[in-house]
Amino acid sequence: MVNRRPDGRWESDPTVDASLCGLWYFGMLPADDPRIAATMEVVRERLWVKTDVGGLARYEDDGYQRVSEDVKKVPGNPWFVCTLWLAQWHVATAHSTENLQPALNILNWTASHALLSGVLAEQVNPYTHAPLSVSPLTWSHATLISTVREYVMKRLEIRERLFDYDE
């Protein structure tokens, strides 16, 4: 984050935040730009929850609904929306069905952490898989729908490219 101080100077916050996905998602830079690829790797590395639950935290040392003080292992609780943003980046940069596998893994992760009714909460407990905070959360569902749509469209694009005999 970059903030303008009252004295006019700029101040940067080096906290790794999942919202960095917006740099490519909203068109500031292409998803396959090397700077975005490096940024997304740092996001995945620093925010991925290192328990059996997995998923992506919102930002480093996120205290909202905190379940664990072990921020090296659990930088914050995994959020469906943040985890799906990572899947969307994998979709956006995929050039083959093999490149789509990380996105499919995240879609499967999402499905496996939904309630039996299909309801998605805001977050997931990083140790028990239990839903945390608001449930259902429309934002989680909307991001899942967007991600599935992007995934399907990319698969079709890759398939058409593979079977385009006019080239």
C-alpha positions as CSV (number, residue, x, y, z in Angstrom):
1,M,0.0,0.0,0.0
2,V,1.1,3.5,-0.7
3,N,-0.4,6.4,1.3
4,R,0.0,10.1,1.0
5,R,0.9,11.7,4.3
6,P,-0.6,15.0,5.4
7,D,2.8,16.7,4.7
8,G,2.5,15.6,1.0
9,R,5.2,12.9,1.3
10,W,4.5,9.3,0.2
11,E,4.7,6.4,2.7
12,S,4.7,2.8,1.6
13,D,3.6,-0.2,3.6
14,P,5.6,-3.4,2.7
15,T,2.9,-5.8,4.1
16,V,2.2,-8.5,1.5
17,D,-1.6,-8.3,0.8
18,A,-3.7,-10.5,-1.4
19,S,-5.3,-7.3,-2.9
20,L,-2.0,-7.0,-4.9
21,C,-4.0,-9.3,-7.3
22,G,-5.8,-6.1,-8.4
23,L,-2.6,-4.9,-10.1
24,W,-3.3,-7.3,-13.0
25,Y,-7.0,-8.0,-12.5
26,F,-7.9,-4.3,-13.0
27,G,-5.5,-3.9,-15.9
28,M,-2.6,-1.9,-14.5
29,L,-0.2,-4.6,-15.8
30,P,-0.8,-7.8,-17.8
31,A,-1.2,-10.9,-15.7
32,D,1.9,-12.4,-17.4
33,D,4.2,-9.4,-16.8
34,P,7.3,-10.7,-15.0
35,R,6.7,-8.2,-12.2
36,I,3.2,-9.5,-11.7
37,A,4.5,-13.1,-11.8
38,A,7.1,-12.3,-9.1
39,T,4.5,-10.5,-7.0
40,M,2.0,-13.3,-7.3
41,E,4.7,-15.8,-6.2
42,V,5.5,-13.7,-3.2
43,V,1.7,-13.5,-2.4
44,R,1.4,-17.3,-2.6
45,E,4.6,-17.9,-0.7
46,R,3.9,-15.5,2.2
47,L,0.1,-15.8,2.5
48,W,-0.5,-19.5,1.9
49,V,-1.6,-21.1,5.1
50,K,0.9,-23.8,6.0
51,T,-1.4,-26.2,7.7
52,D,-3.4,-29.1,6.3
53,V,-6.2,-26.6,5.5
54,G,-4.2,-24.4,3.1
55,G,-5.8,-21.4,1.4
56,L,-4.7,-17.8,1.2
57,A,-4.8,-15.2,3.9
58,R,-5.8,-11.6,3.3
59,Y,-2.5,-10.1,4.4
60,E,0.5,-10.9,6.6
61,D,-0.4,-10.9,10.3
62,D,-4.1,-10.5,9.7
63,G,-5.7,-10.3,13.2
64,Y,-9.4,-10.4,12.1
65,Q,-11.0,-13.5,13.6
66,R,-7.4,-14.7,14.3
67,V,-7.2,-18.4,15.4
68,S,-3.4,-18.7,15.6
69,E,-0.5,-16.6,16.9
70,D,1.9,-18.6,14.7
71,V,2.0,-16.1,11.9
72,K,4.8,-17.9,10.1
73,K,2.5,-20.9,9.6
74,V,-0.8,-19.0,9.6
75,P,-0.3,-15.5,8.4
76,G,-4.1,-15.1,8.7
77,N,-7.1,-17.3,8.3
78,P,-7.7,-18.5,4.7
79,W,-10.3,-16.5,2.9
80,F,-12.2,-18.0,0.0
81,V,-12.1,-14.8,-2.0
82,C,-8.3,-14.3,-1.7
83,T,-7.6,-18.0,-2.5
84,L,-9.8,-17.7,-5.6
85,W,-8.0,-14.5,-6.7
86,L,-4.9,-16.7,-6.9
87,A,-6.8,-19.2,-9.0
88,Q,-7.9,-16.4,-11.3
89,W,-4.3,-15.4,-11.9
90,H,-3.4,-19.0,-12.7
91,V,-6.2,-19.0,-15.2
92,A,-5.2,-15.7,-16.7
93,T,-1.6,-16.8,-17.3
94,A,-2.4,-20.4,-18.5
95,H,-1.3,-21.4,-22.0
96,S,-2.1,-25.1,-21.7
97,T,-4.4,-27.3,-19.8
98,E,-1.5,-28.3,-17.6
99,N,-1.0,-24.6,-16.7
100,L,-4.7,-24.6,-15.5
101,Q,-4.0,-27.4,-12.9
102,P,-3.2,-25.0,-10.0
103,A,-6.5,-23.1,-10.6
104,L,-8.4,-26.4,-10.7
105,N,-6.7,-27.4,-7.4
106,I,-7.9,-24.2,-5.9
107,L,-11.5,-24.7,-7.2
108,N,-11.4,-28.2,-5.7
109,W,-10.1,-26.7,-2.4
110,T,-13.0,-24.3,-2.4
111,A,-15.5,-27.1,-3.0
112,S,-14.0,-29.2,-0.3
113,H,-14.3,-26.3,2.3
114,A,-17.9,-25.4,1.5
115,L,-20.6,-26.6,3.8
116,L,-22.6,-29.6,2.7
117,S,-25.3,-27.2,1.5
118,G,-22.7,-25.5,-0.8
119,V,-22.6,-22.4,1.4
120,L,-19.2,-20.6,1.5
121,A,-18.3,-18.6,4.5
122,E,-15.9,-15.6,4.6
123,Q,-13.0,-17.6,6.0
124,V,-12.0,-21.0,7.1
125,N,-10.5,-22.1,10.4
126,P,-6.8,-22.9,9.5
127,Y,-6.8,-26.0,11.7
128,T,-10.3,-27.4,11.8
129,H,-11.7,-26.5,8.3
130,A,-14.7,-25.0,10.1
131,P,-16.3,-21.9,8.5
132,L,-15.4,-18.6,10.2
133,S,-17.2,-15.3,10.3
134,V,-20.1,-14.4,7.9
135,S,-21.8,-17.4,6.3
136,P,-23.0,-17.4,3.6
137,L,-20.9,-14.6,2.1
138,T,-22.1,-13.4,-1.3
139,W,-18.6,-12.1,-2.2
140,S,-17.2,-15.7,-1.7
141,H,-19.9,-17.1,-4.0
142,A,-19.6,-14.4,-6.6
143,T,-15.8,-14.9,-6.8
144,L,-16.3,-18.6,-7.1
145,I,-18.7,-18.1,-10.0
146,S,-16.3,-15.6,-11.7
147,T,-13.4,-18.0,-11.3
148,V,-15.3,-21.0,-12.7
149,R,-16.4,-18.9,-15.7
150,E,-12.9,-17.7,-16.3
151,Y,-11.6,-21.3,-16.0
152,V,-14.1,-22.7,-18.5
153,M,-13.6,-19.9,-21.0
154,K,-9.8,-20.4,-20.8
155,R,-10.2,-24.1,-21.3
156,L,-12.3,-23.5,-24.4
157,E,-9.8,-20.9,-25.7
158,I,-6.9,-23.4,-25.2
159,R,-8.9,-26.2,-26.9
160,E,-9.8,-24.0,-29.9
161,R,-6.2,-23.0,-30.3
162,L,-5.1,-26.7,-30.2
163,F,-7.7,-27.7,-32.8
164,D,-7.4,-24.6,-35.0
165,Y,-6.2,-26.2,-38.3
166,D,-6.2,-22.9,-40.2
167,E,-3.0,-21.7,-38.7
